[in-house]
């Protein structure tokens, strides 16, 4: 069997542009629309309109490439979950737990994809580090034959799933252990602490694993 071509990552500029465009369409724009509209209508109505943006992006990608954009679908799911929790009532503690519910479900989605042929991080990496070039995408896919490559992507997927679940669990515990004012003071630090730690770990581990994979491919 022929050795697969080593994945040639896109230039830093191409990768950065892809990340920025994706985050702009699926993250920043919906958030801005929500923030602008919620002063003129209910939060549920504002979020419903904001959700249309990633939905349209997903539809455009589907029509263009005949394939679902996994990242856009993931972001759309998070917005739909946000819509769901806005419909839930309850006391103050339940209201504060709502965001953690969304995070927990997203974490479970990460972990659930470990049961599928390819985990969620595989598709994120395909979107952000390979781009749309057919040769690079083919080379990236060819690396799936290497056990180490599969291990790395599954470990990263598990890591993010655990981080999101951990954040949800910690914040839920804090809701019932702290006063409302105390929780609001530390809540964002907990959330960004978990997310930041996951990002730093991902970047560092990716650099290490990429070098090791190159040695494995070269050694044949």
C-alpha positions in Angstrom: 0.0 0.0 0.0 1.3 3.4 -0.9 2.3 5.7 1.9 -0.1 8.7 2.2 1.0 12.1 1.4 2.0 14.0 4.5 -0.6 16.6 5.3 0.5 20.0 4.2 -1.2 22.5 6.4 -2.5 25.6 4.8 -0.6 28.8 5.3 -1.0 30.6 8.5 -2.9 33.3 6.6 -5.3 30.9 5.0 -5.9 29.1 8.3 -6.5 32.3 10.2 -8.9 33.6 7.6 -10.9 30.4 7.7 -11.1 30.5 11.5 -12.1 34.1 11.6 -14.8 33.8 8.9 -16.3 30.7 10.6 -16.3 32.3 14.0 -17.7 35.6 12.6 -20.6 33.8 10.9 -21.4 31.2 13.5 -20.4 33.1 16.7 -19.9 36.8 16.6 -22.7 37.8 14.2 -25.4 35.8 16.0 -24.2 37.1 19.3 -24.3 40.8 18.1 -27.7 40.3 16.5 -29.0 38.8 19.8 -27.6 41.6 21.9 -29.0 44.3 19.6 -32.5 42.7 19.3 -33.1 41.7 22.9 -33.6 45.3 23.9 -36.5 45.5 21.4 -38.1 42.1 22.0 -38.0 39.1 24.3 -34.8 37.1 24.7 -36.5 34.1 23.1 -37.5 36.1 20.0 -34.0 37.7 19.7 -32.2 34.3 20.0 -34.6 32.8 17.5 -33.6 35.4 14.9 -29.9 35.1 15.7 -30.1 31.3 15.2 -31.1 31.9 11.5 -27.5 33.0 10.7 -25.7 29.7 11.4 -28.7 27.9 9.9 -28.3 29.8 6.6 -24.6 29.2 6.6 -25.2 25.5 7.1 -27.8 25.5 4.3 -25.4 27.3 1.9 -22.6 24.8 2.6 -25.0 21.9 2.1 -26.1 23.3 -1.3 -22.6 24.1 -2.4 -20.7 21.0 -1.4 -23.6 18.5 -0.8 -22.2 17.9 2.7 -23.1 19.3 6.1 -20.6 21.6 7.7 -20.0 19.8 11.0 -18.7 22.9 12.8 -21.7 25.1 11.7 -24.0 22.3 12.7 -22.4 22.2 16.1 -22.8 25.9 16.6 -26.4 25.7 15.4 -27.0 23.0 17.9 -25.6 25.2 20.7 -28.0 28.0 19.7 -31.0 25.7 19.5 -30.1 24.4 23.0 -30.0 28.1 24.1 -33.5 28.5 22.7 -34.6 25.5 24.6 -33.3 26.6 28.0 -34.8 30.0 27.5 -38.2 28.3 27.6 -37.5 26.7 30.9 -38.8 28.3 34.0 -37.9 27.8 37.6 -36.4 29.4 40.6 -33.2 31.5 40.6 -30.9 28.5 41.0 -32.5 26.7 38.0 -32.2 29.8 35.9 -28.5 30.0 36.7 -28.0 26.4 35.9 -29.4 26.8 32.4 -26.1 27.8 30.7 -24.4 24.8 32.3 -27.1 22.5 30.8 -26.1 23.7 27.3 -22.4 23.2 28.1 -23.0 19.7 29.4 -25.0 18.6 26.4 -22.3 19.9 24.1 -19.7 18.0 26.1 -21.8 14.8 25.8 -21.9 15.4 22.0 -18.1 15.4 21.9 -18.0 12.2 23.9 -20.8 10.5 21.9 -18.9 11.0 18.6 -16.2 8.7 20.0 -18.7 5.9 19.1 -18.7 7.0 15.5 -16.2 6.1 12.8 -14.6 9.6 13.1 -14.8 11.8 16.2 -15.9 15.4 16.2 -12.3 16.9 16.3 -11.5 15.2 13.0 -14.1 17.4 11.3 -13.0 20.5 13.2 -9.4 19.9 12.1 -10.5 19.2 8.6 -12.3 22.6 8.6 -9.6 24.7 10.3 -6.2 23.2 9.5 -6.7 21.7 6.0 -9.1 24.0 4.3 -10.9 23.3 1.0 -7.8 22.2 -1.1 -8.7 18.7 -2.4 -5.1 17.4 -2.2 -4.7 18.5 1.4 -8.0 17.1 2.4 -7.1 13.8 0.7 -3.8 13.7 2.5 -5.4 14.4 5.8 -8.0 11.7 5.3 -5.3 9.2 4.3 -3.6 9.7 7.6 -6.6 8.0 9.3 -4.9 4.7 8.5 -2.3 5.4 11.2 -3.3 4.3 14.7 -1.5 7.2 16.3 -3.4 9.7 14.1 -6.7 8.1 15.2 -5.6 8.1 18.8 -4.7 11.8 18.8 -8.0 12.9 17.3 -10.0 10.7 19.7 -8.0 11.9 22.7 -8.6 15.6 21.7 -12.3 14.9 21.3 -12.4 13.2 24.7 -10.5 16.1 26.2 -12.9 18.7 25.0 -15.9 16.6 26.1 -14.5 16.2 29.6 -13.6 19.9 29.8 -17.1 21.0 28.9 -18.7 18.5 31.2 -16.3 19.5 34.0 -17.2 23.2 33.5 -20.9 22.4 33.7 -20.5 20.2 36.8 -18.4 22.8 38.7 -20.7 25.7 37.8 -23.7 23.7 38.8 -22.2 22.9 42.2 -21.3 26.5 42.7 -24.9 27.6 42.0 -26.0 25.6 45.0 -23.0 26.4 47.2 -22.8 30.2 46.7 -25.2 33.1 46.8 -26.4 34.5 43.5 -24.1 37.5 43.7 -21.1 35.3 44.6 -21.9 32.9 41.7 -22.2 35.8 39.2 -18.8 37.1 40.3 -17.0 33.8 39.7 -19.1 32.1 37.0 -17.3 33.6 34.0 -13.9 32.9 35.5 -14.8 29.2 35.8 -16.2 29.0 32.3 -13.3 30.8 30.6 -10.8 29.0 32.8 -12.0 25.6 31.6 -12.3 26.7 27.9 -8.9 28.5 28.1 -7.2 25.4 29.6 -8.7 23.2 26.9 -7.5 25.5 24.1 -3.9 25.7 25.5 -3.8 21.9 25.9 -5.1 21.5 22.3 -2.5 23.8 20.8 0.4 22.3 22.8 -0.6 18.7 22.2 -1.3 19.3 18.5 2.3 20.6 18.0 3.7 17.6 19.8 1.5 15.1 18.0 2.1 16.7 14.6 5.9 16.3 14.9 5.5 12.7 16.1 3.1 11.9 13.2 5.7 13.3 10.7 8.3 10.9 12.1 5.9 8.0 11.9 5.0 8.7 8.3 8.7 9.3 7.4 9.6 6.0 9.0 7.0 4.2 7.0 
